[in-house]
């Protein structure tokens, strides 16, 4: 997934930087979606509070939210592509 998979490190610890092979525009778009959801959606605010209470930093919780959004968008796009168009003839 563009922009949300962390780059690996030799020490075994996950890196906070986005994958170097990611697309900047896709990452930026996912970030803006996440920030908008955090600001306006109560479910997302609750999710962020729960994740930070579990010991995650806010940055890590936003990364999780971006991955969730990317998976949801991929499923939506794939379902719209595989759904045959109805004939209007």
Buried (B, 14 or more C-beta within 10 A) or exposed (E): BBBBBBEEEEEEEEEEEBBEEBEEEBBEBBBEBBBEBBEEEEEBEEBBEEBEEEEBEEEBBBBBBBBBBBEEBEEEEEEEEEEEEEEEE
